[in-house]
Amino acid sequence: MSESLLNIENFDAYIVIGILIFFGLMEVIAGYLHRSKRTSSDWIQEVGSFFALAVLIKPAIVVVVWALGNMVFPDAQSVLGHWNFWILLVFYLLIDDVLQYWYHRSAHEYEWLWKLHRPHHQAEEMGFFVSYRNAALYYVIMPNLWWVALITFLGGGASVALGLILKQLIIIGSHSRVKWDNFLYKYKIFNPLISVLERIIITPAFHHAHHGKSIKDGISDPNGNYGNTFSLWDQFFGTAKFTRQFPIEYGLPNDPKDKWTASYFYPVITSDIPDSEIARGYEKQDTKTLEPTIVELEKGEKYLWCQCGHSGNQPFCDGSHHGTKHKPLLFEAKRTGKVKLCNCKATKTGPFCDDSHVLVHS
C-alpha cells in the first residue's frame, strides 16, 4: 500500500507542500509570523527560491540525468529496481546526506562556494522557508540533487519519494521557529528520548546553533553543525556542538544587506555595495602585520581573536573568516589591562604574542 502511494506522480511534492503548510500554520498559531521582522526582500528570496527550486531547477536536473543516462548507459535504467525497498531507502538517504554534509561544509570553507551559500546565513530570524534560501547556482551544482535524479533513473523512485519526505520533514522542522525539541529538553522523563534523537537526526537546537551570529554567545557555531538530515557526520568528523539552547542573534556580522537580486543571481548579478563579498572585483584583504597589537582587555569579558588574517578589526574577528578554513578563537580575559595579541597569526599561544613574528623577520 505504502509503495503504491509513493508511486503516485508527484506524491512526494504534495507531502512536502503539506509539511510546509503544517509548519507555516504552527508558526502562525504561535504568533511568529505576526512578529516577524522579515522584509519584502527576505520573503521574495525565500519563497521565490523555493518555487524556482521545485519548478525549475530540480526538474531540469532530472531531465538532464535521464537524457544522459539513456544516451550513455541505457541498460542501467531501473537496474536497482529489484532491490528491497527499505534497503534502497537507507542506501539513498546515507549517500545523499554524506554528500550534502561535505558540500555544505565546503560552502563554509571555500570562498567561491561560500558566496553562493551566504544568503542562507543572512537571514536574521529562522523560519521554514529559510531552508530554501541560497543562490540559484548553489542548487544547480548541489551533488545530492544530482544523486536524487541518478538513483531515480536507476530504479529507486519509490524509495527516493519516501526519502525526500523524511528529509524535508527534518530539514523544514530544524529551520522552523517551532522549536519542537524544547519540550523534550524541558522534562527529564523525555531526556533519554531526545538524547537518542539528537545523536541521529538534526534537531532545531542543533541547527539553529549553525545559524547563530557568533560563537561568542557560547551556543552558536556557524562553522560547525553542518548536517542536513543526520547529525552522524558532524559527530564522526568532529564538527558537532550540542548545547540544547538557541541563539539570541542570527545572521552575519557586518552584513551589507545586499539586494535579493544579487544574493540569488550571483555571479550573474553582483552587489552594488563595494564592501560586499559579492561585489564585482571584491577581494579579501590580508590584514596581518608582523608586529603584535597592544589592546586593553577587561577581566571577565569574552573576545574573538581573528585567525584568518582578513579581519578589518584586527586583532579581533569581524566575520571575514567565512569562506575560509579558519574560525575565530574565543577567549576570556583573566585580568584587566593591556596585553599583546598576536597579529602575525603564527603564534603557538594564541591569542597572545609569543614572539613568532621575530622568526618571520629573520
Backbone hydrogen bonds in HBPLUS format (Angstrom, degrees):
<---DONOR---> <-ACCEPTOR-->    atom                        ^
c    i                          cat <-CA-CA->   ^        H-A-AA   ^      H-
h    n   atom  resd res      DA  || num        DHA   H-A  angle D-A-AA Bond
n    s   type  num  typ     dist DA aas  dist angle  dist       angle   num
A0005-LEU N   A0001-MET O   3.06 MM   4  6.42 156.0  2.12 150.9 156.6     1
A0006-LEU N   A0002-SER O   3.06 MM   4  6.32 156.4  2.12 145.1 151.6     2
A0007-ASN N   A0003-GLU O   3.10 MM   4  6.24 125.2  2.41 135.5 148.3     3
A0007-ASN N   A0004-SER O   3.20 MM   3  5.19 140.1  2.36  95.6 106.8     4
A0008-ILE N   A0005-LEU O   3.04 MM   3  5.43 161.9  2.07 110.9 116.7     5
A0011-PHE N   A0008-ILE O   3.04 MM   3  5.31 151.5  2.12 138.9 132.7     6
A0014-TYR N   A0010-ASN O   3.14 MM   4  6.50 154.3  2.20 152.8 158.9     7
A0015-ILE N   A0011-PHE O   3.09 MM   4  6.43 155.1  2.15 149.4 156.2     8
A0016-VAL N   A0012-ASP O   2.92 MM   4  6.17 159.0  1.96 150.3 155.7     9
A0017-ILE N   A0013-ALA O   2.99 MM   4  6.22 162.3  2.02 149.8 154.3    10
A0018-GLY N   A0014-TYR O   2.91 MM   4  6.13 147.9  2.01 139.6 149.4    11
A0019-ILE N   A0015-ILE O   2.81 MM   4  6.18 146.5  1.92 148.1 157.5    12
A0020-LEU N   A0016-VAL O   2.95 MM   4  6.28 158.4  2.00 151.1 156.4    13
A0021-ILE N   A0017-ILE O   2.92 MM   4  6.19 159.0  1.97 148.3 154.1    14
A0022-PHE N   A0018-GLY O   2.86 MM   4  6.08 156.2  1.92 146.2 153.1    15
A0023-PHE N   A0019-ILE O   2.98 MM   4  6.28 171.0  1.99 159.5 159.1    16
A0024-GLY N   A0020-LEU O   2.79 MM   4  5.88 148.4  1.89 144.3 154.8    17
A0025-LEU N   A0021-ILE O   2.82 MM   4  6.01 157.9  1.87 150.8 155.6    18
A0026-MET N   A0022-PHE O   2.97 MM   4  6.28 154.8  2.04 147.0 154.5    19
A0027-GLU N   A0023-PHE O   2.92 MM   4  6.14 153.0  2.00 144.4 151.0    20
A0028-VAL N   A0024-GLY O   2.94 MM   4  6.19 149.5  2.03 144.4 153.5    21
A0029-ILE N   A0025-LEU O   2.82 MM   4  6.04 168.3  1.83 155.3 158.0    22
A0030-ALA N   A0026-MET O   2.94 MM   4  6.09 152.8  2.02 141.4 149.0    23
A0032-TYR N   A0027-GLU O   2.85 MM   5  5.14 132.1  2.08 157.5 160.2    24
A0031-GLY N   A0028-VAL O   2.97 MM   3  5.02 147.1  2.08 100.2 110.7    25
A0035-ARG N   A0031-GLY O   3.15 MM   4  6.35 144.5  2.28 142.0 150.9    26
A0036-SER N   A0033-LEU O   3.21 MM   3  4.85 156.1  2.27  94.5 101.5    27
A0042-ASP N   A0039-THR O   3.10 MM   3  5.13 120.0  2.48  95.2 109.3    28
A0043-TRP N   A0039-THR O   3.14 MM   4  6.53 162.4  2.17 152.9 156.2    29
A0044-ILE N   A0040-SER O   2.94 MM   4  6.12 160.9  1.98 149.1 154.5    30
A0045-GLN N   A0041-SER O   3.04 MM   4  6.18 163.7  2.07 146.1 150.5    31
A0046-GLU N   A0042-ASP O   2.91 MM   4  6.08 166.9  1.93 155.5 159.4    32
A0047-VAL N   A0043-TRP O   2.92 MM   4  5.76 160.8  1.95 148.6 153.8    33
A0048-GLY N   A0044-ILE O   2.88 MM   4  5.33 140.8  2.03 127.9 140.6    34
A0049-SER N   A0045-GLN O   2.95 MM   4  5.66 148.6  2.05 128.6 137.4    35
A0050-PHE N   A0046-GLU O   3.18 MM   4  6.35 151.5  2.26 138.6 145.5    36
A0051-PHE N   A0047-VAL O   3.15 MM   4  6.51 164.4  2.18 155.3 157.4    37
A0052-ALA N   A0048-GLY O   2.91 MM   4  6.07 157.9  1.96 150.3 157.3    38
A0053-LEU N   A0049-SER O   2.93 MM   4  5.99 155.4  1.99 144.4 150.9    39
A0054-ALA N   A0050-PHE O   2.95 MM   4  6.15 162.1  1.98 149.1 154.3    40
A0055-VAL N   A0051-PHE O   2.81 MM   4  5.67 161.1  1.84 147.6 153.0    41
A0056-LEU N   A0052-ALA O   2.93 MM   4  5.20 147.7  2.04 126.3 136.0    42
A0057-ILE N   A0052-ALA O   2.96 MM   5  6.33 161.4  1.99 153.4 159.0    43
A0058-LYS N   A0053-LEU O   2.98 MM   5  5.80 170.0  1.99 152.5 155.7    44
A0060-ALA N   A0056-LEU O   3.01 MM   4  5.99 151.0  2.10 143.9 152.8    45
A0061-ILE N   A0057-ILE O   2.99 MM   4  6.26 155.6  2.05 154.6 160.9    46
A0062-VAL N   A0058-LYS O   3.06 MM   4  6.33 160.5  2.09 154.7 159.9    47
A0063-VAL N   A0059-PRO O   2.96 MM   4  6.20 160.9  2.00 150.4 155.2    48
A0064-VAL N   A0060-ALA O   2.99 MM   4  6.22 161.0  2.02 148.8 153.7    49
A0065-VAL N   A0061-ILE O   2.96 MM   4  6.15 167.5  1.97 153.8 156.9    50
A0066-TRP N   A0062-VAL O   2.96 MM   4  6.09 167.8  1.98 153.9 157.4    51
A0067-ALA N   A0063-VAL O   2.94 MM   4  6.02 156.4  1.99 146.2 153.1    52
A0068-LEU N   A0064-VAL O   2.91 MM   4  6.09 167.0  1.93 152.9 156.6    53
A0069-GLY N   A0065-VAL O   2.75 MM   4  5.79 157.7  1.80 147.8 155.4    54
A0070-ASN N   A0066-TRP O   2.95 MM   4  6.00 165.3  1.97 146.1 149.4    55
A0071-MET N   A0067-ALA O   3.07 MM   4  6.14 137.4  2.26 135.9 147.5    56
A0072-VAL N   A0068-LEU O   2.78 MM   4  5.88 165.0  1.80 158.5 161.1    57
A0073-PHE N   A0069-GLY O   2.73 MM   4  5.03 136.7  1.92 129.4 143.9    58
A0076-ALA N   A0073-PHE O   3.03 MM   3  5.48 156.3  2.08 114.8 122.3    59
A0079-VAL N   A0076-ALA O   2.98 MM   3  5.20 149.4  2.08 140.3 132.9    60
A0078-SER N   A0153-PHE O   3.04 MM  75  6.27 159.2  2.09 135.4 142.1    61
A0081-GLY N   A0078-SER O   3.02 MM   3  5.03 161.6  2.05 108.2 112.6    62
A0080-LEU N   A0154-LEU O   2.64 MM  74  5.51 165.3  1.66 166.7 169.2    63
A0083-TRP N   A0080-LEU O   2.99 MM   3  5.49 163.0  2.02 118.8 124.4    64
A0088-LEU N   A0084-ASN O   2.97 MM   4  6.14 163.5  2.00 161.0 165.8    65
A0089-LEU N   A0085-PHE O   2.98 MM   4  6.18 143.2  2.12 137.9 148.5    66
A0090-VAL N   A0086-TRP O   3.09 MM   4  6.32 163.1  2.12 147.7 150.1    67
A0091-PHE N   A0087-ILE O   2.92 MM   4  6.10 162.7  1.95 148.4 154.0    68
A0092-TYR N   A0088-LEU O   2.84 MM   4  5.97 162.8  1.87 146.5 151.2    69
A0093-LEU N   A0089-LEU O   2.95 MM   4  6.15 170.0  1.96 152.6 155.3    70
A0094-LEU N   A0090-VAL O   2.97 MM   4  6.05 171.7  1.98 156.8 158.7    71
A0095-ILE N   A0091-PHE O   3.24 MM   4  6.27 170.2  2.25 149.5 152.5    72
A0096-ASP N   A0092-TYR O   2.90 MM   4  5.91 161.4  1.93 150.8 157.1    73
A0097-ASP N   A0093-LEU O   2.90 MM   4  5.98 158.5  1.94 146.7 152.3    74
A0098-VAL N   A0094-LEU O   3.08 MM   4  6.22 159.5  2.12 148.9 153.5    75
A0099-LEU N   A0095-ILE O   3.09 MM   4  6.18 156.3  2.15 149.1 155.4    76
A0100-GLN N   A0096-ASP O   3.03 MM   4  6.27 154.9  2.09 142.9 150.2    77
A0101-TYR N   A0097-ASP O   2.85 MM   4  6.04 152.9  1.92 144.6 152.1    78
A0102-TRP N   A0098-VAL O   3.22 MM   4  6.40 170.0  2.23 146.2 147.1    79
A0103-TYR N   A0099-LEU O   2.97 MM   4  6.11 152.1  2.05 146.0 154.9    80
A0104-HIS N   A0100-GLN O   2.82 MM   4  5.84 167.4  1.83 151.4 155.2    81
A0105-ARG N   A0101-TYR O   2.85 MM   4  6.02 162.4  1.88 149.3 155.1    82
A0106-SER N   A0102-TRP O   2.90 MM   4  5.88 155.8  1.96 136.7 143.8    83
A0107-ALA N   A0103-TYR O   2.98 MM   4  6.22 139.0  2.15 139.8 151.1    84
A0107-ALA N   A0104-HIS O   3.08 MM   3  5.02 123.0  2.42  92.3 107.3    85
A0108-HIS N   A0105-ARG O   3.00 MM   3  5.34 151.6  2.09 105.8 114.8    86
A0109-GLU N   A0106-SER O   3.03 MM   3  4.87 140.8  2.19  95.0 106.8    87
A0110-TYR N   A0106-SER O   2.93 MM   4  5.81 136.5  2.12 157.8 159.4    88
A0323-GLY N   A0108-HIS O   3.11 MM 215  4.88 141.9  2.27 130.1 127.4    89
A0114-TRP N   A0110-TYR O   2.85 MM   4  5.97 152.2  1.92 155.7 164.8    90
A0115-LYS N   A0111-GLU O   3.14 MM   4  6.33 151.4  2.22 150.7 155.1    91
A0116-LEU N   A0113-LEU O   3.07 MM   3  5.31 138.7  2.24 102.7 114.0    92
A0117-HIS N   A0113-LEU O   3.16 MM   4  6.50 139.6  2.33 143.1 154.7    93
A0117-HIS N   A0114-TRP O   3.03 MM   3  4.99 125.5  2.33  95.8 110.6    94
A0118-ARG N   A0114-TRP O   2.67 MM   4  5.58 136.1  1.86 155.5 166.6    95
A0135-ALA N   A0116-LEU O   2.95 MM  19  4.96 169.1  1.96 163.9 160.6    96
A0120-HIS N   A0117-HIS O   2.93 MM   3  5.71 143.7  2.06 125.8 134.5    97
A0121-HIS N   A0118-ARG O   2.95 MM   3  5.42 137.6  2.13 112.9 123.8    98
A0122-GLN N   A0119-PRO O   3.17 MM   3  5.02 155.1  2.23  97.6 105.2    99
A0127-GLY N   A0175-HIS O   2.96 MM  48  5.56 116.0  2.39 139.9 146.1   100
A0130-VAL N   A0127-GLY O   2.97 MM   3  5.47 153.9  2.04 116.2 124.4   101
A0131-SER N   A0128-PHE O   3.42 MM   3  6.02 158.4  2.47 109.0 114.1   102
A0132-TYR N   A0129-PHE O   3.08 MM   3  5.75 157.5  2.13 116.8 121.7   103
A0133-ARG N   A0130-VAL O   3.06 MM   3  5.09 170.8  2.07 115.6 116.3   104
A0138-TYR N   A0135-ALA O   3.07 MM   3  5.33 133.7  2.29 103.9 116.4   105
A0136-ALA N   A0264-TYR O   2.96 MM 128  5.76 163.5  1.99 149.5 149.6   106
A0139-TYR N   A0136-ALA O   3.07 MM   3  5.56 130.7  2.33 108.5 119.4   107
A0140-VAL N   A0136-ALA O   3.13 MM   4  6.47 154.5  2.20 146.3 154.2   108
A0141-ILE N   A0137-LEU O   3.19 MM   4  6.33 154.8  2.26 150.2 152.6   109
A0142-MET N   A0139-TYR O   3.16 MM   3  4.87 158.5  2.21  98.4 105.0   110
A0145-LEU N   A0142-MET O   3.20 MM   3  5.72 145.0  2.33 113.0 122.2   111
A0147-TRP N   A0143-PRO O   2.96 MM   4  6.25 141.8  2.10 141.5 153.4   112
A0148-VAL N   A0144-ASN O   3.01 MM   4  6.16 148.2  2.11 134.3 140.9   113
A0149-ALA N   A0145-LEU O   3.26 MM   4  6.57 161.4  2.29 141.8 145.5   114
A0150-LEU N   A0146-TRP O   2.89 MM   4  6.10 154.8  1.95 144.3 151.9   115
A0151-ILE N   A0147-TRP O   2.90 MM   4  6.05 175.0  1.90 157.7 158.2   116
A0152-THR N   A0148-VAL O   3.07 MM   4  6.13 145.8  2.19 142.0 151.5   117
A0153-PHE N   A0149-ALA O   2.99 MM   4  6.21 153.8  2.06 142.9 149.9   118
A0154-LEU N   A0150-LEU O   2.95 MM   4  6.27 143.9  2.09 144.1 154.8   119
A0156-GLY N   A0151-ILE O   2.84 MM   5  5.46 155.1  1.90 155.1 154.1   120
A0155-GLY N   A0152-THR O   3.07 MM   3  5.25 159.2  2.11 104.5 110.7   121
A0160-VAL N   A0156-GLY O   2.90 MM   4  6.04 158.3  1.95 159.8 167.1   122
A0161-ALA N   A0157-GLY O   2.92 MM   4  6.13 152.4  2.00 147.2 154.6   123
A0162-LEU N   A0158-ALA O   3.26 MM   4  6.60 161.6  2.30 149.4 151.9   124
A0163-GLY N   A0159-SER O   2.87 MM   4  6.03 157.7  1.91 146.7 154.2   125
A0164-LEU N   A0160-VAL O   2.78 MM   4  5.97 157.8  1.83 155.6 159.6   126
A0165-ILE N   A0161-ALA O   3.22 MM   4  6.46 152.2  2.30 140.5 147.7   127
A0166-LEU N   A0162-LEU O   2.99 MM   4  6.30 164.5  2.02 156.3 159.4   128
A0167-LYS N   A0163-GLY O   2.88 MM   4  6.03 163.3  1.91 151.5 156.7   129
A0168-GLN N   A0164-LEU O   2.91 MM   4  5.99 168.0  1.93 147.6 151.0   130
A0169-LEU N   A0165-ILE O   3.01 MM   4  6.15 151.9  2.09 145.8 153.6   131
A0170-ILE N   A0166-LEU O   3.20 MM   4  6.46 156.0  2.26 146.7 151.8   132
A0171-ILE N   A0167-LYS O   2.80 MM   4  6.02 171.2  1.81 160.4 163.3   133
A0172-ILE N   A0168-GLN O   2.88 MM   4  5.63 163.2  1.91 141.6 147.0   134
A0173-GLY N   A0169-LEU O   3.15 MM   4  5.86 146.4  2.26 124.9 134.9   135
A0174-SER N   A0170-ILE O   2.86 MM   4  5.98 142.5  2.00 143.9 153.4   136
A0175-HIS N   A0171-ILE O   3.17 MM   4  6.39 131.9  2.41 141.1 152.7   137
A0175-HIS N   A0172-ILE O   3.29 MM   3  5.26 137.5  2.48  95.3 106.6   138
A0176-SER N   A0172-ILE O   2.98 MM   4  6.03 136.6  2.17 144.9 156.3   139
A0180-TRP N   A0178-VAL O   2.92 MM   2  5.71 125.5  2.23 112.1  96.0   140
A0182-ASN N   A0179-LYS O   3.09 MM   3  5.68 154.9  2.15 116.6 123.6   141
A0184-LEU N   A0181-ASP O   2.99 MM   3  5.21 122.7  2.33 101.4 115.8   142
A0185-TYR N   A0181-ASP O   3.10 MM   4  6.49 139.9  2.27 148.4 160.0   143
A0185-TYR N   A0182-ASN O   3.17 MM   3  5.16 127.3  2.46  94.0 107.6   144
A0186-LYS N   A0182-ASN O   3.03 MM   4  6.18 146.2  2.15 147.6 156.7   145
A0190-PHE N   A0187-TYR O   2.98 MM   3  5.78 152.9  2.06 122.0 128.7   146
A0191-ASN N   A0188-LYS O   3.03 MM   3  5.04 155.3  2.09 103.8 111.7   147
A0193-LEU N   A0190-PHE O   3.04 MM   3  5.31 118.6  2.43 105.2 120.1   148
A0194-ILE N   A0190-PHE O   3.05 MM   4  6.40 165.3  2.07 163.4 166.8   149
A0195-SER N   A0191-ASN O   2.88 MM   4  5.88 148.9  1.98 148.0 157.1   150
A0196-VAL N   A0192-PRO O   3.26 MM   4  6.44 143.7  2.40 137.2 144.5   151
A0196-VAL N   A0193-LEU O   3.20 MM   3  5.41 128.4  2.48  98.8 111.0   152
A0197-LEU N   A0193-LEU O   2.95 MM   4  6.22 169.3  1.96 153.1 156.5   153
A0198-GLU N   A0194-ILE O   2.87 MM   4  5.82 175.3  1.88 149.6 151.3   154
A0199-ARG N   A0196-VAL O   3.17 MM   3  5.35 138.4  2.36 101.4 113.1   155
A0200-ILE N   A0197-LEU O   2.89 MM   3  5.25 157.9  1.94 111.3 118.3   156
A0201-ILE N   A0197-LEU O   2.78 MM   4  5.88 156.4  1.84 170.1 178.2   157
A0231-SER N   A0200-ILE O   2.93 MM  31  5.43 146.4  2.04 113.6 124.5   158
A0202-ILE N   A0229-THR O   2.97 MM  27  5.53 141.4  2.12 137.8 135.4   159
A0207-HIS N   A0203-THR O   3.04 MM   4  6.33 163.7  2.06 160.0 164.1   160
A0208-HIS N   A0204-PRO O   2.71 MM   4  5.70 161.7  1.74 157.9 163.8   161
A0209-ALA N   A0205-ALA O   3.26 MM   4  6.22 151.8  2.34 137.9 143.7   162
A0210-HIS N   A0207-HIS O   2.94 MM   3  5.15 129.2  2.20 101.6 115.1   163
A0211-HIS N   A0208-HIS O   2.91 MM   3  5.13 136.0  2.11 102.4 115.3   164
A0212-GLY N   A0209-ALA O   3.27 MM   3  5.16 155.4  2.33  97.6 104.9   165
A0221-ASP N   A0209-ALA O   2.79 MM  12  5.49 166.2  1.81 127.8 128.1   166
A0251-GLY N   A0211-HIS O   3.39 MM  40  6.50 154.9  2.46 174.5 177.4   167
A0213-LYS N   A0249-GLU O   2.99 MM  36  5.66 154.4  2.06 132.3 132.0   168
A0218-GLY N   A0215-ILE O   2.99 MM   3  5.52 165.8  2.01 118.1 122.7   169
A0224-GLY N   A0221-ASP O   3.07 MM   3  5.33 125.4  2.38 129.4 123.3   170
A0225-ASN N   A0239-THR O   2.79 MM  14  5.84 171.6  1.80 155.1 157.7   171
A0235-GLN N   A0231-SER O   3.20 MM   4  6.48 158.3  2.25 152.5 158.6   172
A0236-PHE N   A0232-LEU O   2.89 MM   4  6.11 155.8  1.95 148.5 156.0   173
A0237-PHE N   A0233-TRP O   2.83 MM   4  5.91 159.5  1.87 152.6 157.2   174
A0239-THR N   A0234-ASP O   2.77 MM   5  4.66 148.6  1.87 138.6 143.8   175
A0262-ALA N   A0259-LYS O   3.12 MM   3  5.58 124.5  2.44 108.3 120.0   176
A0263-SER N   A0259-LYS O   3.14 MM   4  6.48 165.4  2.16 154.6 159.0   177
A0264-TYR N   A0260-TRP O   2.89 MM   4  5.93 158.2  1.94 148.9 153.8   178
A0265-PHE N   A0261-THR O   2.93 MM   4  5.75 158.0  1.98 140.7 147.9   179
A0266-TYR N   A0262-ALA O   3.02 MM   4  5.32 121.2  2.38 137.3 140.7   180
A0268-VAL N   A0265-PHE O   2.83 MM   3  5.66 126.2  2.12 147.5 146.3   181
A0269-ILE N   A0265-PHE O   3.21 MM   4  5.40 155.9  2.27 107.9 114.7   182
A0271-SER N   A0278-ILE O   2.97 MM   7  5.59 164.0  2.00 121.9 126.0   183
A0276-SER N   A0273-ILE O   2.94 MM   3  5.50 164.2  1.96 125.4 130.4   184
A0279-ALA N   A0276-SER O   3.12 MM   3  5.26 158.1  2.17 113.9 112.6   185
A0282-TYR N   A0279-ALA O   3.18 MM   3  5.48 161.2  2.22 132.1 129.7   186
A0287-THR N   A0309-GLY O   2.83 MM  22  5.59 155.0  1.90 149.2 154.7   187
A0289-THR N   A0343-ASN O   3.02 MM  54  5.49 155.8  2.08 127.4 133.4   188
A0293-THR N   A0341-LEU O   2.92 MM  48  5.30 165.5  1.94 158.4 157.7   189
A0341-LEU N   A0293-THR O   2.86 MM  48  5.30 170.0  1.87 157.5 154.2   190
A0295-VAL N   A0339-VAL O   3.02 MM  44  5.69 157.3  2.07 159.9 164.0   191
A0339-VAL N   A0295-VAL O   2.92 MM  44  5.69 153.0  1.99 157.3 165.2   192
A0297-LEU N   A0337-GLY O   2.89 MM  40  5.50 173.8  1.89 149.8 147.7   193
A0337-GLY N   A0297-LEU O   3.00 MM  40  5.50 158.8  2.05 146.3 149.9   194
A0301-GLU N   A0298-GLU O   3.01 MM   3  5.68 163.5  2.04 142.5 146.3   195
A0300-GLY N   A0333-ALA O   2.92 MM  33  5.41 173.2  1.92 146.6 144.3   196
A0333-ALA N   A0301-GLU O   2.99 MM  32  5.71 160.5  2.03 165.7 166.7   197
A0303-TYR N   A0331-PHE O   2.82 MM  28  5.51 163.7  1.84 165.7 171.3   198
A0331-PHE N   A0303-TYR O   2.96 MM  28  5.51 162.3  1.99 157.0 162.0   199
A0317-CYS N   A0304-LEU O   2.90 MM  13  5.51 153.1  1.98 137.5 141.5   200
A0305-TRP N   A0329-LEU O   2.83 MM  24  5.06 167.2  1.85 149.1 147.4   201
A0329-LEU N   A0305-TRP O   2.98 MM  24  5.06 164.8  2.00 144.7 147.9   202
A0306-CYS N   A0315-PRO O   2.87 MM   9  5.75 164.4  1.89 143.2 148.2   203
A0316-PHE N   A0313-ASN O   2.88 MM   3  5.55 136.0  2.08 134.9 130.5   204
A0322-HIS N   A0319-GLY O   3.35 MM   3  6.21 173.9  2.36 122.2 123.8   205
A0324-THR N   A0321-HIS O   2.93 MM   3  5.46 127.9  2.21 149.5 145.5   206
A0353-CYS N   A0340-LYS O   3.10 MM  13  5.78 166.3  2.12 137.8 138.3   207
A0342-CYS N   A0351-PRO O   2.85 MM   9  5.89 153.5  1.92 146.3 155.2   208
A0352-PHE N   A0349-THR O   3.06 MM   3  5.72 134.0  2.28 133.5 125.0   209
A0358-VAL N   A0355-ASP O   3.06 MM   3  5.49 149.8  2.15 108.0 116.4   210
A0359-LEU N   A0356-SER O   3.07 MM   3  5.37 125.8  2.37 102.9 115.3   211
A0360-VAL N   A0356-SER O   3.25 MM   4  6.69 147.2  2.36 142.6 151.9   212
A0361-HIS N   A0357-HIS O   2.99 MM   4  6.24 146.8  2.10 141.3 149.4   213
A0362-SER N   A0358-VAL O   3.09 MM   4  6.36 150.3  2.18 144.0 151.3   214
